[in-house]
């Protein structure tokens, strides 16, 4: 199939002008990005758009979206996206969340699944686990973060070689600032989330890269304890971004 075209618009939800890319047709699929944002349409999004109506918003405080005064913590983002689903009248939505986006997806689902059909959590942040810790992305130089995102270092080098515009630098700083606001203390998790995960009453898939150096795959055991019905798929020779590094495999798992 040919390249799927995505529209590039803004929608206003809870007083926040939100940047949204949307493409494809079918049941809605909401993709929630991680800490580095969603600055471009990626191949996995185009592949998913062959099967779904794919919506890729930039979170409040990220990219070309507003930075609203009410944005204080991850719970605010969860309530925002529940409002987003209602505003766009999305039903039976497949919510796919990468890293911090996976955390947001869980925070949404413990509150209200009335518009959510299922969750796909990709290397999700959001919980603590005994004996395993995430990388400290706040203390790591940005170049090291990129290198640690991928198992295949050719992909890391390609990303680092991309031309950097002043606008891109500004957005990276904005994204980093918002991530710190949402996930600085406690680092990359909500200590109150685990006790409510039993409220998630829709199917859950967890996809993780075996060689994830940002949020190690060791977290899976704790997720399996807290979400015993979740399907777990571990991709070999894959880092923190399975959707970027193994797009075909990833899309197949999402569609299965």
C-alpha positions as CSV (number, residue, x, y, z in Angstrom):
1,X,0.0,0.0,0.0
2,X,1.1,3.6,-0.6
3,X,2.0,6.1,2.0
4,X,-0.8,7.1,4.3
5,X,-1.4,10.8,4.5
6,X,-1.9,12.4,7.9
7,X,-3.7,15.7,8.5
8,X,-2.0,18.3,10.7
9,X,-4.4,20.3,12.9
10,X,-5.1,21.6,16.4
11,X,-8.0,20.8,18.7
12,X,-8.8,22.6,21.9
13,X,-9.5,20.4,25.0
14,X,-9.8,21.9,28.5
15,X,-8.5,25.2,27.2
16,X,-5.4,23.6,25.8
17,X,-4.7,24.0,22.1
18,X,-3.4,20.6,21.2
19,X,-1.4,19.7,18.1
20,X,-2.8,16.6,16.4
21,X,-1.8,14.4,13.5
22,X,-4.4,12.0,12.2
23,X,-4.5,9.5,9.3
24,X,-6.1,6.3,8.1
25,X,-9.6,4.9,8.7
26,X,-11.3,2.3,10.9
27,X,-11.5,2.0,14.6
28,X,-9.7,4.8,16.5
29,X,-6.2,4.2,17.7
30,X,-4.8,6.9,20.0
31,X,-1.0,6.9,20.2
32,X,0.5,8.5,23.3
33,X,4.2,9.4,22.9
34,X,7.0,9.2,25.3
35,X,9.3,11.9,26.8
36,X,10.9,12.8,23.5
37,X,7.6,13.8,21.9
38,X,6.1,13.0,18.5
39,X,7.7,15.5,16.1
40,X,7.1,13.5,12.9
41,X,4.9,10.9,11.3
42,X,6.9,7.7,11.7
43,X,6.6,4.5,9.5
44,X,4.8,2.5,12.2
45,X,2.1,5.2,12.3
46,X,1.6,4.9,8.5
47,X,1.4,1.1,8.8
48,X,-1.1,1.3,11.6
49,X,-3.1,3.8,9.6
50,X,-3.8,1.1,7.0
51,X,-6.0,-0.6,9.6
52,X,-7.0,2.2,12.0
53,X,-8.0,5.8,12.3
54,X,-4.7,6.8,13.9
55,X,-4.6,9.9,16.2
56,X,-1.2,11.2,17.3
57,X,-1.5,14.2,19.6
58,X,1.3,16.0,21.3
59,X,0.7,16.0,25.0
60,X,0.0,19.3,26.8
61,X,3.3,21.0,27.3
62,X,5.0,19.1,24.4
63,X,5.9,20.0,20.9
64,X,3.4,22.4,19.2
65,X,0.7,22.0,21.9
66,X,0.0,24.6,24.6
67,X,1.5,24.5,28.0
68,X,-1.6,25.0,30.2
69,X,-1.4,26.5,33.7
70,X,-3.3,23.5,35.1
71,X,-0.6,21.0,34.1
72,X,1.0,19.8,37.3
73,X,1.2,16.0,37.3
74,X,0.6,12.9,35.3
75,X,-3.0,12.7,36.6
76,X,-3.8,16.0,34.9
77,X,-2.7,14.4,31.6
78,X,-4.8,11.4,32.1
79,X,-7.9,13.5,32.8
80,X,-7.0,15.6,29.8
81,X,-7.0,12.6,27.5
82,X,-10.2,11.2,28.8
83,X,-11.6,14.7,27.9
84,X,-9.9,14.4,24.5
85,X,-11.7,11.1,23.8
86,X,-15.0,12.6,24.7
87,X,-14.4,15.9,22.8
88,X,-13.7,13.9,19.6
89,X,-16.4,11.4,20.4
90,X,-14.0,8.5,20.1
91,X,-15.4,5.1,21.1
92,X,-13.9,1.6,21.3
93,X,-10.5,3.2,21.1
94,X,-7.3,1.2,21.1
95,X,-4.9,3.2,23.3
96,X,-1.2,2.6,22.5
97,X,1.3,4.3,24.9
98,X,5.1,4.3,24.6
99,X,7.1,4.7,27.8
100,X,5.6,7.7,29.5
101,X,2.7,7.4,27.2
102,X,2.1,3.9,28.5
103,X,2.0,5.4,32.0
104,X,-0.6,7.9,30.9
105,X,-2.6,5.1,29.3
106,X,-2.7,3.2,32.6
107,X,-3.7,6.3,34.5
108,X,-6.6,6.9,32.1
109,X,-7.8,3.3,32.2
110,X,-7.9,3.0,36.1
111,X,-10.2,6.0,36.0
112,X,-12.5,5.3,33.0
113,X,-12.5,2.7,30.2
114,X,-15.9,3.6,28.8
115,X,-14.3,4.8,25.5
116,X,-11.3,2.5,25.6
117,X,-11.4,-0.9,23.9
118,X,-7.9,-2.1,24.9
119,X,-4.4,-1.0,25.8
120,X,-1.0,-1.6,24.3
121,X,1.7,-0.6,26.7
122,X,5.1,-0.2,25.1
123,X,8.1,-0.3,27.5
124,X,5.8,1.6,30.0
125,X,6.9,3.8,32.8
126,X,4.6,4.3,35.7
127,X,5.4,1.8,38.4
128,X,8.3,0.9,40.7
129,X,9.6,-2.6,40.9
130,X,11.9,-4.4,43.3
131,X,15.5,-4.8,42.1
132,X,15.2,-2.8,38.9
133,X,15.4,0.9,38.2
134,X,15.0,3.0,35.1
135,X,17.8,5.0,33.6
136,X,18.0,8.6,35.0
137,X,17.1,10.4,31.8
138,X,17.2,13.8,33.6
139,X,20.9,13.4,34.5
140,X,22.0,11.7,31.2
141,X,23.3,14.0,28.4
142,X,20.8,14.2,25.5
143,X,23.2,12.4,23.2
144,X,23.5,9.5,25.6
145,X,19.7,9.3,25.9
146,X,19.4,8.8,22.1
147,X,22.1,6.1,22.2
148,X,20.4,4.3,24.9
149,X,17.0,4.3,23.1
150,X,18.1,1.8,20.5
151,X,19.7,-1.6,20.4
152,X,20.7,-0.9,16.8
153,X,23.3,1.9,17.1
154,X,23.0,2.7,13.4
155,X,19.5,4.0,14.2
156,X,20.9,6.0,17.1
157,X,23.6,7.5,14.9
158,X,21.0,8.3,12.1
159,X,18.9,10.2,14.7
160,X,21.9,12.1,16.0
161,X,22.9,13.0,12.5
162,X,19.6,14.7,11.7
163,X,20.0,18.5,11.2
164,X,19.0,20.5,14.3
165,X,17.1,23.7,13.9
166,X,16.6,26.4,16.5
167,X,12.9,25.4,16.6
168,X,13.8,21.8,17.3
169,X,16.1,22.9,20.2
170,X,13.3,25.0,21.7
171,X,10.9,22.1,21.4
172,X,13.4,19.6,23.0
173,X,13.8,22.0,25.9
174,X,10.1,22.4,26.3
175,X,9.6,18.6,26.2
176,X,12.4,18.1,28.8
177,X,10.9,20.7,31.1
178,X,7.4,19.2,30.9
179,X,8.8,15.7,31.5
180,X,10.5,16.9,34.6
181,X,7.3,18.5,35.8
182,X,5.4,15.2,35.4
183,X,8.0,12.6,36.3
184,X,10.9,14.2,38.3
185,X,9.8,13.1,41.8
186,X,9.2,10.3,42.3
187,X,11.2,9.3,39.2
188,X,9.1,8.1,36.3
189,X,6.4,6.4,38.4
190,X,3.2,7.0,40.5
191,X,3.5,5.2,43.8
192,X,-0.3,5.1,44.0
193,X,-0.9,3.6,40.6
194,X,-0.2,-0.1,41.4
195,X,-3.1,-0.4,43.9
196,X,-5.6,0.7,41.3
197,X,-4.4,-1.3,38.2
198,X,-6.9,-4.0,39.1
199,X,-9.6,-1.5,37.9
200,X,-8.4,-1.9,34.3
201,X,-11.2,-4.0,32.8
202,X,-10.1,-4.0,29.1
203,X,-7.5,-6.3,27.4
204,X,-3.9,-5.3,27.9
205,X,-0.9,-6.1,25.8
206,X,2.6,-5.3,26.9
207,X,5.4,-5.0,24.4
208,X,9.0,-4.6,25.5
209,X,12.5,-4.7,23.9
210,X,14.8,-7.3,25.5
211,X,17.7,-4.8,25.4
212,X,15.9,-1.8,26.7
213,X,18.4,0.4,28.5
214,X,16.0,3.2,29.5
215,X,13.3,1.1,31.3
216,X,14.7,-2.4,31.7
217,X,12.6,-5.4,30.7
218,X,12.9,-6.6,34.3
219,X,9.9,-4.4,35.1
220,X,7.8,-6.9,33.2
221,X,7.6,-9.3,36.2
222,X,5.9,-6.6,38.3
223,X,3.5,-5.8,35.5
224,X,2.6,-9.5,35.3
225,X,1.9,-9.6,39.0
226,X,-0.2,-6.5,38.9
227,X,-1.9,-7.2,35.5
228,X,-2.1,-11.0,35.5
229,X,-4.3,-11.2,32.4
230,X,-2.0,-9.0,30.3
231,X,-0.4,-10.5,27.2
232,X,3.4,-10.0,27.2
233,X,5.6,-9.9,24.1
234,X,9.3,-9.4,24.4
235,X,11.2,-8.5,21.2
236,X,14.7,-9.7,20.9
237,X,17.6,-7.3,19.7
238,X,15.3,-4.4,20.5
239,X,15.7,-1.3,22.7
240,X,13.3,1.1,24.3
241,X,11.4,1.9,21.1
242,X,10.1,-1.3,19.6
243,X,7.7,0.7,17.4
244,X,10.6,2.5,15.8
245,X,13.2,-0.3,15.8
246,X,10.9,-3.2,14.7
247,X,8.0,-1.5,13.1
248,X,6.6,-4.5,11.2
249,X,6.8,-6.8,14.2
250,X,5.3,-4.1,16.4
251,X,2.3,-3.4,14.1
252,X,1.6,-7.1,13.7
253,X,1.4,-7.5,17.5
254,X,-0.9,-4.4,17.8
255,X,-3.2,-5.8,15.1
256,X,-3.3,-9.3,16.4
